[in-house]
């Protein structure tokens, strides 16, 4: 037999104090019995009963264990991939200090709010790359987010086809569709220069992926500053005005399940994202089996309660009247 808990010095002190006081009480009763020359048997029975249930209660506190039990631990939550658009247009400053920097700032706060979820990180332009797989390590994830910039990917065009295909593939790898709730949150200004085939939409729907867009920018738009100075120009040497494009985003959402959220100087739908994500059902993300000691404190506690009941019912008579 093993014990789960140990008594501290404080507990030893109070046990010793209680036993001392009870011993004084028992000696006083014994003195009264001897004084009146009556039987000590009933007093002795009471003393033994009380000593027994005090010992049983102390034993229950210590937590005796006999044998072991199989236990299963399940981690419940959701899986979320976050995809960040790193095209040149994300440098536009219609949302200060820039679309990308403001998006990163809000994304870091969002990660802190999603405690029970595994989160992975994608970046994309016309190509998509996974920076971190699904993980509970929020510290590492935030470190990657802080380092994001539009120079990480050489090709600065934008194609939603790349990120949707990549997310559908990663979600399908080894995941049971009926068991996992899968979501993809895309932080983007909506500019898309690619072609989105029906096969990509079909893959998203077959995987039951909740598709969310976090649109950063304004419909008025702004110029795109260059690191070398000046602003981005088109082939005709006209300065490019980048505007938030919700038309393409909405056309995708019309064919999938999910939602659209805004991020600009006057509106931030981060709380709406958190609320929407919280309403999605939790699923089993991880399951582990392990052995635990079988705590049998209840047996000692029930025995102590039985003796306490007997102690209450049993009365003693020291002096005959």
N, C-alpha and C positions, 0 to 999 in steps of 0.2 A: 504494500500500500504506500502511495506517495501523497504528498501534500502540495497543493497549488500555491498557497499563501504562507507567509511567515508572520509571526507576531512581532510588532515593533516594541521598543522600550516603553513607549507610552501605553500600549495595550497591556504589557506585562504589569505596569504600575497600577492601572485601574483594576486588573484582575486580582492582584495581590491586595489592593485596598478593599475590594468587595469581599474577598474571602476573609480578610481580617475582621471586617465589621460583622460578617455573618457568624464567624467563630465566636466573637464576643456575645452576639445575640444567643447563640446556642448554649454557651456556658451560663448565661444569665437564666435561660429557661431551665437548664439542668439544676442550677442552684435553687430555683424556686421549687422544683420537683423534690429535691432532697430536703428542703426546708419543711415542706408539708408532708413528707414521707409518702409520696404517691409513686405510681409506676412510671418508669422512664421509657418504656417500650414504645409508646405512641410518639414521644418526642424524637426518639432515635429513628423511627421510620420516616418522619418528616425530614430529618437531617439527611438521611441517606437519599431520599427522593430528590431533594433540592440540590444536593451535591452532584447527583447523577445528571440532572438536566442542565446544570451549569456547565458540567464537563462536555455534554453533548453539544451545547450551543457553541462553546469554544472550538470543538472539533469541526462543526459545520462552517465556522468562520475560516478555519484553516483550509477547507476544501479538500476532503479526502478523494482520491481517485482510484478506481478499480478498472483496469482494462482501458481500451481506447475505442474511439468512434470514427467512422469515415464521414468527412464533411466536404461539401462542395461550395466553393466561393465563386459567385458570378459578378462580373463587372458589367453594369448596365450603362448605356449611353448611346451616342450616335456617332457616325462617321461623317466628317466634313472635309472636303478638299477646298482650299482657297486658291484661286487663280488670279494673279496680278498681271495686268496689261503693262508691258514695258515698251510700248511703241513710242516714237518721238512725240506724238501728240499728248502724251501724259505729262510732258514738261510744260504744257500751256499753263498760264498763271491766272486764268479766270477764277480759279479756286486757289486762294493763297495758302502757302507760298508757291505751290504748284499742285496740279492734280495728283501726281504721284506722291509727293511728300505729305499732303493732307490725307490721302488714302492710307498711307503707311501709318500715320499717327492714329487714325481711327481704327485701323485693323489691329494695332497693338492693344488697344483698349477692348476690342471685341474678343480677342483671344483670352484675355483675363476673365471675361464673363462666361466663357464656355468651359466650365470646370470638368463636367462629366463627359466630355467628348474627345474623341481622337481627331486630331487635325493634321492635315498634310498640306504642303505648299507647292503650287505650280507657278511658273512664270511663262509668259507666251508673247509672241508677236505673230509672225506667220508660221513659227514653229513653237512647240511647247516642250518644256523641260520640267521634270519633277525635282525640286530642291530637297524636300524632306518627305518621307513616307508618312503614313498615318501614325501619329504618336501622341502620348500624353505629356511629353517633355515640352512644356510651354516655354521654358527658358531658352532652349535651343531654337525653337521655332521663332521666337521673337528676335533672336539674334540674326537669323536669316532675313527676316522682314526688314530689319533696320539697315541691312546692307544692300537692299534692292535699288537699282538705278537703271536708266534706259540704255546704258552701255554694256549691260551684261550679255545681250544678244545682238549680234552684228546686224541681222536683218531687222529693220525697224518697221516693216509693214505689219498689218494686223489681220488675222484670220481666226474667226471663232471656230472654224472647222478643226484647226490644230488642237486647241485646248479641249474641245468636246470629245474628239476621238481619243485623246490621251487619257482623259478622265474616265471615259467609258471602259477603256482597256484596263486601267489600274483598278477600278472598282470590281471588274469581273474576275480579276486574277485571284482565285482561291476563295471568293466570297459567295456565300449562299444567299440568293436573292430574297428568299422568304424570311431570312433571319436578320438581315442588316438593313438599317435605314441609312440611305446614302444621299448626300447632298453635295452640290457644287456651287460655291459662291464666287462669282467673277467680278472683280473690281476693274472697271473699264470705263472709257469715255464713249464707247459704242461705235467707234469708227471701225469699219470692217471692209477690207478690200479683197476678201476671198469669196469663194463660192461654197455655200453650205449644201452638200448633197443630202438627199432624203435618207440615205443609208446612215448618216451621222445622227440624224434625229431619231431614226428607228433604233439605233444602238442605245441612245439615251433612254428612250422609253422602255426598251426591253430590260434594261438594267434597273428600272424603277428609280431613276436618279431625280431627286428634287433639284431643279435648276433655278438658281437665284442670281440676279444681276444687281450689282451695286454701282449705279451710274454716277460718275464723278465728272463735274463740268457744268456748263451752262449752255442754253440754246443760243445765246448771243455769241459765245465763244471768245477766243482771243488768239493772238499770234503765238508762235512756238519759238521761244528763244533758243539759240544755239550756244553751246559751250564756248565756241570760238568767238562769239560776239554776233550781234545782229539777230535776224529772225529767219526761219526756214522759208525758202521760196520754191515756187513750182517751176516747171520747165519754161514758162514765159517770164521768169524773173519777178513774178508777183508774190508778195508776202502771203503765206498761207494763213487763213483763219480757220482754226480747228473748233468745231462746235460739237456739243453733246448730241449724239445720234441715238434717239430712243426708238426710231422706226425699225431699224434692224433688230434691236433687242426684243421689241414687242412681237415682231414676226416670228422669232424663235419661241417666245413664251406662248404664243398662240398654238404651238404644236407640241408643247411639253407641259409638265407640271412644275410650278414654282412661283416666282414673283419678282417684282422690280422694286428697288429702293433707291432713293436719291441721296446725293452728297454734294453740297455746294456751300456757298457763303451764307445762305439763309436757311438751309434745310439739311438736316442730318437724320436719316432714318435708322441709325444703328439700334436704337431701342426696339424699333419695329422688327428688325432682323432677329434680335435676341428673343422677342416674344414669339415670332413665327417659328423659330427653331425649337423653342421650348415646347411648343404644341405638337411637334412631331413625336411619335411614340418612341420610347426607349427600347432598345433591343440588346440582346446579350452580345457584348463585344468580346469578353474573355471568360473562360471557365477553368477553374483549377480544383483538383481534388487533393485533400490532405488528411492526415490523421491527427486527432486531438485526444487529450486525456479526458476520460469520462468522469466528470465531477459528480460525486455521489453525496454531496452535502445535504440533499433533500431527505435522505434516509435518517441522518442524525437529527435534522431539524424536526421532522415529524415525530420522532421518538421523544425529543425534548418537549414538544407541544403536548404530547400525550401525558407525560409525567407532570407537566404544569397543570393540566386539567385535573389529574388525580390529586395533586397538591391542593388545588382550590376546593375540591369536593371533600377531601379528607380533613376532618377537624380533630383537634386534640382537646382533652379536658385534663387540666393539671390538678384542680382542686374540686372535690365534691362538695356541693352545697346542700 
